[in-house]
Amino acid sequence: MNIKSYLTSINIDYYTYTPKNELCKKMVLKGLDKNLPCKEILDDLQMQHNLIVDVKQMQTTKRDNETTIKEKIGVFVVYLKREANIDDIINNIKIVLHHVVIWEKFNKRANPATFCGRCSRWGHGASNCNMPLRCLKCGKSHSPEKCDLDKQRPPTCANCKLNHPATYRECPAFKSYIERRKDLIEKNRQKQRQLRTSHSEAPRQRNVPTSIDTAKIRQGISYADVITNEQNFPISNTQDTSNGN
């Protein structure tokens, strides 16, 4: 049992993040009917490639008098294991459920922030969250699927309490989160620049001896031999080679 499973089993409130080396690669799959179930698409893809792990359908969001309307479209996100070769998938999987498909690289900038469908906060995903439930429509303690909010009544943001869904991009809470994230990214970049500058300006130290033991000098032996292989040259009695008595 990993730590996430343990904390969930004892009902501890937490949220966390997936390490970068464990994140899946993503590809965009187009050309399929929007009414096809993701499970059937995944089954077909896995028969053609064993490193495909999940498929999720994308949606468009429309607003009508402060009401958010989501509509499924014929675009799917395919999740791959880290070791998957994207070019191999693009070149070899051209037909899915009798449809000719088009592969595109996933645009990370298309989604500037991660929204948690469990606690309605920004910055992490529901798979890494065990915080109390907060509905993105009405802000109460239940999942969005169980919300009975009448369409004639305005939604209530779980974060700022104004009359819009928690996913609204003009929400003050969302704007505040984006600003905090920008500040954090800039601080991290500054630290990296400072580290690179300090490393480039640091003087290089040479590994040279600070003193020479003249007792170890022997005729016919070079200085380099003495300091690198002194264990092979036992100390001998100093011989006087001067012209004195």
N, C-alpha and C positions, 0 to 999 in steps of 0.2 A: 504494500500500500504506500503510495507516495504522499507527500505532505498535503497536497490539495485534497486528496480523498479523505485523509485523516481529519483535516479541519472541517470538511463538509459533514463527515459522519458525526462529529460532536457539536455541529451547528454553531461554528464560530464564524462571525462576520469577517469577510476578507475579500480583497480583489488583488489580482497579481497580473503578471505579463508572461507571455511565452518567450523563452530565449530565442535570439535570432537564429541560432544554429538548428532550432527545432521547428521553425516556421516553414510552412509549405510554400512551394512555388505556385504561382497562379497564371492561368491563361484564360483568355476570353474566347468563347465558342459561339459562332454565329451561323445562321442558316437553318436552324431548327424551328419547328412550330412551337409557338409559345404555350400551347396546351399540353405538350408532352411532359409526363411526370419526370422529375429529376432522377428518381430511382431507376427508371427504364434507361435513361441516358447513361447513368453511371454504370449499369450492368453491361451495356454495349461497349462502353469505353474500356472497362476493365477486362473484357474478353480480348481486346486488341492491345492493351498495354497494362502490365501489372503494377506500375508505379503511380497510377491514378487513384486517388483516395476519396474524392468527394466532388459533388456537383451542386451548385446553388444557382437559382434563377434570379436575374436582376429585375428591378422594378423601376418604373418612373413614378415620380411624385407630383401630383397636381394639387393646387389649393383653390378652394371654392368657398368664399366667405368665411375664412379662418378654419375651414374644414380640410383636412389632408386626405386626398384620395390616392391610393396606390394601385398601379396597374401593372400586371406582369407583361413582360416583353420577351421576344424570342432571342434573348441574349443570356448566356450562361457563363458562370465562372467555374473553371475546372481547377481543382486543387491537386497538386502533384507532390510526391516526396522530393526531398532536397536533392537526391542523387539523380533525379530524372533529367534526361537530355531533351530540352525543349525543341531543338531542331529536329530530333528524331521523331517526336510526336507530330510536328507540323508536316513532315515529309511523308509519314506513313499512315496517318489516320485522316482520311479524306471523306469517308462515308460513315455516318452515324444514324442508325435507325432508318436506313434507306434515304437519308437526306445528304446532299453534298454540302459539306460544312467549310467554314472559313475560320482559321485560327488567327488571333491577334494577341500581342503582348498586353499584359495587364498594366493599365496606367495607374500608378500609385497616386499620382497627384489628383486623380479624379475624385478621390475620397480623402479630404484633408484631415479627417479625424475619425476615430473609432467610437461608436456609440454602443452602450451596453443595453441590450433589450431586457435585462433583468432589473437593474436598479435605476435605469434611465439617466446614468451619468456619462460624461464624455471621458475618453482616454483609455478605456479598456473594453474587452468583449465579454459577452455573457458566459462564454466557456471558461473564463478565468475569474468568475465572480460568484460569491456566496453572500452578498449583501442583501438586506431585506428587499422584497419585491416593491417596485413602484411603477405603476402603470404610466406609460408614455402619453396616454390620452387624458386621463383624469387625475393622475398623481396619487391615486389610492393604492393600498397594499394588495394588489393582485396583478396577474400577468395581463398584457393587452388582449390576449385571446378571450379572457373571461370578463372583459369590460362590457358593461351594459349601458354605456353613455349614449343617450339619445342624440341622433345627428342634429336635432334642432337645438341642442344645448351646446354652448361653447366648451372646448376642451380646457384643461387646466394643466399648465406645465409643472412637472414635479420639481423643477429646479428653481424657477423664478416666481412661480404662482400666477403668472399672467395667463391670458386666455389664448393659448396656442399649445400645440403638442410639444413634448420635450425635444423632439427632433428638429424643431424649427431653427433654421440657420440664422435668423435675425434675433434669436433669443439672447438676452444680456448674458446669461450663464455660458452660452456657447462662445460668444465673443470674448468673454473674460478668459475662458479656457484657451482659446487660440492665442491670445496675447501672452498668457503665462507660458505656453509652449514655445512661442517665438523667443521669448526672453531666455528660456532655459537652453534652447538650441544655440542661441548667440553666445551665451556664457560658456557652453561646452566648446564652441569653436574658438573662443578667445583663449581658453585653457590649452587647447591643442596647439594654437599658434605660439603661445608662450613657451610650451614645452619644446617645440621645434626650434625656436629661437635660442633658448638656453642651451640646447644640445649643440647647436651649430657654433655658438660663441665660446663654449667651454674649451679651455686649452687642453691639448692632447698631452698626456703624461707618458714619458718614456721610461721603460723599466731598466734603469741603469743603477749600478751600485753607488753608494754614497761614500764609500771608503775602500781602500785596498790594503789587505794584510800582506805587508812586505815579507813576512816570515814564510809565505807560501810561494815566493818567487823562485823559480828554478831555471837554470840555464837550458836553453833549447825548447822551452815551453812558452807558447804565446799567451797573451793576456786573455784572449777569447777562450782558450782551452782551460784556463784556470777558473774563470767565472762560470763556465757552463759544465765543466766536468771535474769540479774540484774533489769529488769523492774518489776519483781515480788517481789523485796525486797527493800522497801523504806528505805531511809537513816534514821537511828535512832541515838539518842544521844549516844556518846561514853561513855561506862561504864569503870570506873577505877577498875580493878580487882587486883591491886597490894596490898601489905600489909601495905602501908603507911597510914598516918592519913587522 
